[in-house]
Amino acid sequence: MSGLNGTNPSLNDASLSSTYGYIPTESIAILFIVLFSISTILHVGQAVFSRMWWLLPTAGLCGVMEILGWSARLWSSISPLMNTPFIIQITSTILAPTPLVAANFVILGRIIVSLGPAYSRLSPKWYTIVFCSCDVISLVVQSVGGAMASIASGNNEDPTPGGNIMLGGIIFQMATITIYVICAIEFFVRYFKRRPVRSVPLNAADGKESSIRGYMDKRLKIMSIGLSFSTVCLFIRSIYRTIELVDGWNGKIITTQVYFNVLDGAMIVLAMYTLNFVHPGVFLKSSGMSERDSSDEFLAMKAAKAYGHSNDSTA
């Protein structure tokens, strides 16, 4: 343990020889393992209780991969010269947030359904399809790059080509999040200013159209704020990872532990716990939405009734 505090010359030499450029701090690794474990267990329990199964391969999977990555960093703090834990942690921590990003895409789609598809550039269905598809592409690209970098590192070869592919995947993900944020901002601005993009069918039987505007109650407001905060955390982490890989495998960014702890680990912890406390299973049910009530027509009519009731009460 003394070597972790810099008092053992042999471990100081090891930090210079380590692939990290430093020795991961044992206590920090344990802290993040505990934090991610608690959040993941909560997400699994909440997903089962609320029957929102899509949260298992998104928020739940993110937590499992983060636990794996930080466990590998703990392994590295004990055996800093071993290459295997470095490969596990670099791959796991880069890929882990991607499923969580997908969860945010789905949640915004559900909010749009509740408040009014007429105010969204894309329909809720296509919103989820387009952005989640881009997220899957990002995940595949990062996985391929991570595998290439891991193999190269294991063979004592230059991992830069694989790292460049990972960088491409992360940049693509950041671009996707950016477009997602722009679309989300446009939706909320149009909603509050009552400026729909288009009219949507009110009744499929008579073909009448109306710009449906759902009622934003307290729970939907909290869900929207929580989603915004989670997205900001994920966006900060994406910017950090992009700069990190652009700076290179031996650059100042990747070899400075505090940057990783704060701008990667802490950001994902905040994003995951935000969805624990502001859980869609609780805060999206205020609109009366359930898995079976997923059609735009049903929810549009329900939103119209809620909005009409709101107008009556304020008249």
Secondary structure, DSSP 8 states (H G I E B T S, - for coil): -GGGGT--HHHHHHHHHSTTSS---HHHHHHHHHHHHHHHHHHHHHHHHHT-GGGIIIIIHHHHHHHHHHHHHHHHHHSTT-SHHHHHHHHHHHHTHHHHHHHHHHHHHHHHHHH-GGGSSS-HHHHHHHHHHHHHHHHHHHHHHHHHHHHHHHTT---HHHHHHHHHHHHHHHHHHHHHHHHHHHHHHHHHHT--SS-EES-TTT--EE-------HHHHHHHHHHHHHHHHHHHHHHHHHHHHHH-TTSTTTT-HHHHIIIIIIHHHHHHHHHHHS-HHHHSGGGT--SS---HHHHHHHHHHHHHHHHHHH-
